[in-house]
Amino acid sequence: MRRIARLTFIFFTAWRYGLLPLLRDILKPGLKRGLLTIVCWTSPGESLPRGERIRLTLEALGPIFVKFGQVLSTRRDLLPEDIANELAKLQDQVPPFSNDESCCLIEEALGQSIEEVFISFDATPVASASVAQVHFGRLRGTEKHPEWEGRAVAVKVLRPGILPVIEGDLALLYDLAKIVERSSEDGRRLKPRENVAEFDTYLHDELDLMREAANASQLRRYFVDSKKLMIPEMYWDLCHTNVIVMEKMDGISIGRTADLRAAGVDFKKLAADGVEIFFTQVFQYGFFHADMHPGNIMISLEPDTFGRFISLDFGIVGALSQSDKSYLALNFLAFFNRDYRRVAELHIESGWVPANTRVEELEGAVRSVCEPYFDRPLKEISLGIVLMRLFQTSRRFKVEIQPQLTLLQKTLLNVEGLARQLDPDLDLWKTAKPILEKWVSQQLGWRALVDGLKNEAPGWAQILPTLPRLIAESLAQDRGRAQKEGRNLELEVLKSLLAQERRTHRLIVGTLLFTSGFLAGILIIGLGLY
């Protein structure tokens, strides 16, 4: 019943703000009649510009729809300018909730009055988004933290009553996913329920501001010495699930290109730095900011940090496993090197396509998608179109869609949209390739072997002295049983040893790899000297 009510509300809202009449007007003539029978009344919003109609509808429908609009707002190459400009307002101009309600939530979370915590506090929010809004203030020093006195901070407050709305919309998405999954083989291949489950996880994570604070803290550690990216410090004693307090960061939204240009910011450097930051997060750390719309990205104009990126809002981050990173890096490098056969082999080796797929056929299909776009500036490439063609190819070869990479794909589109605004002549491939080559060298080359040996060294120091005793005990325990069963003694001992001491097995393998690698290195050096 609740879902039917929500569907009714969605329909009514779309009609109220003139979205249904807008759809009616742009549909092909043959399809208009059916919609005309539904939309038979004049809509109050029909007099509004079309971009405003879309924005108001998404705002009224709640956080999930606002998120959708935020993603679309970064794709100015795919949208008319008037619609893109209106959707950009969803990034930080969603209508706020009341000042009194916000102050009450802050005082309740901190357990103190506003006056006790802050020297000054602006009750009017400086930014309001779909999930939370932000206020500025200055902290009072405490006995524990006297150094806080006068520090400028930003206070983020979770929007009240948001959870039931999100739960209802997610329930509708799950129902839709089931319908799509049952409707066709393509629907099942897309794994819609798994993708909705991923989205569900990200949204619920975003509703826990302590998780956001932890995400920010993690990324800040990674980039603490960076000359290209700044991330605010969290004041942990003032952080709670619905309120967090962080360092105030001063900058201009990356969407305000005219102001940035007037300030003398180098857009070509900015675009290249942005691509490098993204690929570094993905491949070096496997942990990336996944909500990179202009409302969450600023540029510093302070003399000491001029031109650096400032990241905000870490409610949605992506994480990749070591195997995901390795697979993606090797695929990207193969693409950049135009080694389409290797791309096809990687898809088959990973199990993303059926094992009986012919490598030559998949290689040719990938080549036909990617080859036309090399050696072109970004202004002549649309990753949206490339992904669409790749999707068509994947359908032909029954490629398994990987839900854990959905967030990465969405973020890559965001990054491309931002880079396109800053520098349409940017060569995305040449900018990213050195980063990937460095990562592959670190993870799969000699440096990776040395680093692995260093990491395992403490464990070896404990295992090596016990190795003779472990072998002797295994021999003693298994000799009788192996003789009774008439099995080969050496084979039985080896199986027992592997089962009981897996770490010992890794030590032996690691030692052999190190020895063979060391000898090979000496041989190579010797041949080189010779």
N, C-alpha and C positions, 0 to 999 in steps of 0.2 A: 504493500500500500504506500509506504514511504517513497519507494522508487517511482511509482506512478505519479505521486505528487511532485517529485523532483522533475520528472520529465515534463509534466504540465507547466511547472514554473519556468523551465528552460524555453519551452515553446512560447509561453506568454511573454517572457523577457525579450526574446528575439523579435516578436511582433511589436512589443511596446517601443523598442528603440529603432524600429524601422529596418531590422536586418532581414526579416522575411520578405517584405516588399522589395528590398535591394536584391535578394536572390531571385525573386520573381522577374525583376527587370533585366537581369543579366542572363537568365536561362534561355536556351534555344526556344524558338516559337513552339515547337512540337511538345515541349515539356512544360510550357507556361500554364496550360489549361488546368492541369491537376493541382498545381500550387494555387492558382487563382481561386479554385473552389474552396481552398483552406483559408487563404488570406483574402477574405472578402470585405474586411472592414478597413477603413482608413487608419493608418498607424500614426500615433502622436509624434513619432520620430522621423516621419518621412521628409520633413522639411530640413533636417540636419544634413550636413555634409556626410558622404558615405564613410570616410575614415572615422569620424566621430561616432557614427552609428555602431561601427564594429567595436571601437574601444569601449563605449558605454555598455554594450552588451556583455563583453568579456568581464568588465569590472563588476557588473551586477551579478554575474554567474559565479564568481568566487575564485579562489586561489588557483585551482587547476587550469581554468580557462585563462586566467591572467598569465600563468606560466607559459601557456601556449602562445599567447600574444607576445610575450617577451622574446621568445625564440624567433617568431616571425619578424619582429622589429629589427633584427640584425641582418635580415636578408633583403636589403634595398635593391639588389639586382633582380629580385623576383617579384617585388611589389611596386605598385604605383607610388610616386613620391608622397602624395597626400595621405595615403593609408599608412605608409611607413612612418611618417612624421607623427601621426596620431598614436600608433602603437608604441612608439618610443616613450610616450608619456606613462606607459604601464611600468617602466623600469623603476621609477622612484616617485611617481605622482599619483598613486592610488589614494582615494579619499581616506584620511586618517580617522581613527576613533577619537573619542573626546579626550581633552587634556586632563580633566579630573579623573577619568577612568585610568588613564596612563599613569598618573602620579600615584593613585591608590595601588596599582599593581606593583610599582617600583617599591613603595614603602613596605608593602606586605612581603615582597620577596627579600628585601634587605633587612627587614626587622627594625628599621629606624626611619625617622622622618626625613623628608627631603632636606630640610635645613641642617640636620645632624651629619649628613653624608656629604653635602655639596655646599661650597661657598656660594656658588650661583648655579641656577638650573633654568633652562629655557623650556617651559611646559609646551610650547608650540613645536611640533616635530619639524625637523629639517628635511626629512625624507620619510615617505610612507609607501611601503610595498605590499605585496599580497599577503605576506605572512606576519610581518612585524613593521614597526616604525622606530625612528631614531631621534633622540634628543641630544643636545649638547649641554655640557656643564663643566664646572671646575670642582675638583675634589678638595675636601678638607684633609689635612694630615691626621694620622691617628698615632696612638702611643706605639703601636706595632710598626706603623709605616709613616713616620714623620716626613719622609721624602715625597709623599703624595701631595703635600700642601701646594695648592694652586695649579695642579696639573690639569690640562684640558683633556676632557674625555668625551666619548660618545656612549650613550646609553641606549641599548636596543631592547625593545619591549615586544613580547609576542602578542599578536592580535587576539583578544579574548573571543571565546566561542567559535574558534576556527575548526576545531577537531571534528565536530559532528558534520559540518559541511563537507569537509574533505572525505570523511568516511562514506557519506552518501554518494558523492561523485565517483569514488573509487569502486563502490559496489556496482554502479552503472557501467563503469569501464570493464569490470570483470564479466558482467553479463554480455556486453558487446563482444568481448574477447572470445567467450564461449561460442557465440553465434558465428563469428568469423572462422573459428577453428573447425566448427562442424560443417561449414558451408563448402569447403573445397580443400584439395590437397595443398594448394598454395597457402591457404589459411593455416593449416597445421605446420607447414614448413617455417612460417614466420614466427611460430611460437608466441602468439599474442598474449596468452595468459602469463607466460613467464616474463614477458616484457612489461605487462601491467604490474606484476609482482615486483619487478625491479623499481618501477616508478613509485609503487606503494612504499617500498623501503626508503627511497630517497626523500619522499614527502614527509614520512614520519620522522626520519632523521632530522629534517629541517625544522620540525616542531620542537625539538629538544635543543635549546640554545647552549646547553653545556657541551653537547656534541659539537656544535658549531665552534665554540671557543677552543675545544681540543683540536679540531681540524686546523684552525688558524694558527694555533701554537705549533703544531707539527710543521706546517709549511713555513712558518717564520724561522724555525730552526734550520730548515733546509737552505733558506735564502738569507740568512742573517748577515752574511758578508757580501751579498749581491750588490752590484752597482746598477742593476736594471729593474729590480722589483723590491717594493717595500710592503710589509704586512704589519698591521697594528699589534701591539702588545696587549695581552689580556690581564686584567686585574682580578686574579682568581678569587680573592676574598669577597668580591662583590659580584660573582657570577653564579647564576642559578638557572634552573631549567626554563624559566620564562623571562628572565632579565639577565643581561650581561653588560659589563662595563669594560670598555677598551680604550686604548690610546686614540685620541682624535688625530686624524690624518687630514692635512690640508692639501687640496688639489682641485683640478678642474676635470669634470667628466670627459671621458674620451669622446663622447658624442658631440661635444661643443667644439667642433673643428675650427670654426671661425675664431673663437677666443684663443685656442691653442696656437693657431697660425699667427695671430696678432702678437702673442707672447714670444714668438721666435722659436717654437718647438720644431725640431727637425723631423718631419713626418716619415721620411724614408728610413731613418734610423729607428724611429718609433715602431714602424711596421716590422722591421727585421728583428728588433728586440722582442716584440710580442710573440712572433713565431718561435724564436729561440726559447723564450720562457715556457711556452706551452710544451714544446717537444722535450725540454729538459725535465719538466714535471712528469711527463708521461713515461719517458724511457729511462731517465736516471733514477727517479724516485718511485715511479709507479703509483703516484699519488698526485692528483691534479684538481685544480679549481674547475668545477664543471657547470658554473652558472655565470659565464663570462659575457653578459650583456653590458652595454655602456653604463647602466646605472650602478654596476658593481666595480667598474674600472675607472680610476682617475689617473691624472698625470700631475706630478709634483712640479710646482714653479718656484719652490724655495731655492735660493742660490746654491746651497750645499748638495741638493738632491735634484737639480733641475733636469727635467726630461725623464725621470724614472716612473715606472708604473707603480700604482698603488692598488692593491687588490682588497676588496671588501666582500662581506657576506659569504661565509664558508659553510652555509647550511647544506649545500649539495657539493660533494667532492666525489671523485672517481678513484677507484683503486684497482690495480692490475696485478695479477700474479706474475711470478717470474716466467712461467711458460707463455702467458699472454704477451708479455713484453718482448720475449725472444721471437715469438711468432710474428708479431707486428713489425718489429724492427727489421727482421730479415725480409718480410714482404715489402716494406717501404723501400729498403735498399735495392731490392730486386726491381721494383718499379722504377726507381731513379736511374738505375743502370740499364733499363729497358730489357732486363732479362726475364721475359715473360714465361719462358719455360720453367725457370726456378719458381715463379709465382704459382704456376700450375702444380708443380711438384709439392710445394709447401701446403697447398690446399688439400692435396690427396694425403700427404703424410700426416696432417693434423686430424684427418677424419672429417673435415668439413664438407667434403664431397664423397660420393660412393667410391669404394676402392677400385671398382671396375671402370672408372672414368678414364678415357683415353687422354693421356697427357697432351698429345699434339692438338686435339680438338679444343681442350680448355685453353691451351697456350694461344691458339689462334683467336679465340673469342676475347680473351683479355687484351691481346694486342690491338684488336679492332676498336676496343673501348678507349684505351689509354694513349695509343700512339699519336692520334690527332692533336693532343693537348700539350705535348712537350715543346720546349723552346718558345712558349708563348708567355707573355706577361699575364699577371693575375686578372687584369681587366678583360682578357679574352677567354678566361676559363671560368666555368661555373661548376664548382664541386657538386652542386645540387644536380646538375644534368649528368655529370660523370657518375655520381652515385645511382641515379635513376637507371642509366645504361648498365651499370654493374649489377643492379638489382635484376634487370631483365635477363642478363647473362646467368646470374646465380639461379634464377628460376628454371632456366633451360637445363642447368647441370645439377639441379636439386641440392644446392648449397644449403647447409644447416645454418640458420641465423643464430648468432651467439648473443644472448641477452646481456651478458656482462660487458659487451662492447657497444651497446646501444648508447650509453651515456657519452662514451668517447666520440662516437660518430656525431652526436648532437653538438658536442663542444667543438669539434673540428669545424663544423659549419659556422658556429659562432665566431671562431678565430678567423676563418676565411672572410666572413662578413666584416669584421673589424679591420682586418688588413686591407681589404678592398677599399674601405673608406679612407684609410690613411695613405696608401700608396698603391694605386692601381697597376703600376709597372713592376711591382714586386714579383720576383721569380720565387714562388713558394718552394719549388723543388730544390733549387740551389741553396736556399737559405737553410732548409731542414737537413740536407744530405750530410754535411760535416758533423752535425750533432749525432745523427744515427751512426755514422761510421765510428765516431769516438766511443759511443756506447757499446757497439758490437765488439770493438777492440777490447774494451774493459771487461765485457762479460764472456766473450768466447775466445779471446786470444791468450797470449802468454801472460799478460797482466792478470787475467782472470785466474789462471792456474796458480800464480804466485800468491794472489790475494786469498784464494781458497786454502792454500797450504798454511798461510798465516792464521786464518780463522780456525783451522782444525788443530793447530799446534798444541794448544792447552790440553785438548782431549787426548792427543797422542802421548803427551808426557805421563798421563795417568794410565793409559792402556798398555804401552810398550812393556813396562816391567812385569805386568801380569800375563802377558801373552803366553810364555812357556807353561805357566801353571794352568791356564785355561785349556791349552791343548792337551796337557797330560790328564787333567780331570775328565775331559771329553773322551779321551781314549779309554780311560779306566771305566767310565760309566757305560760305554756303548760296546765294549769288547764282547761281553757275554751275550748280550742280545743279538748282536750281529752274527755271532757264531751259530746260535740256535736257529736263526732264521735263514742261515746259509747265504747271507748277503756278503757282498764285497766290503771288507772292513774299512778300507780307506774311504770309500764312497759314503758309508754310513757315518763315519766320523766327521767328514766334511759337511754333510747335511745337518748333523747335530750342532756343529760349531756355528754354521750359518744361522740356524734357528735361535741359538742361545746368545750369540754375540754378534749382532749385526754391525755394531760399531767397530768391532775388530775387523770384520770383513771390509768395511769402508776404509779402515786404516791400511790394510794390505793393498787394496786397489789403489788408494791414493799414493802409497809409497811406490808402487810399480809405475804409476803414471809420472810421478815426480822423477823417478830414476830414469825412465825412458826419455822423458822430456829433457832432463838435464843432459843426458848423453847426446840426444839429438841436437841440443843447443850447442854443445861443445863441438860436435861434428860440423855443424853449419858454420860456426865461428872459425873453426880450423880450415874448412874449405875456403871460406872467405879470405882468411889471411894468406892461404896458399895462393 
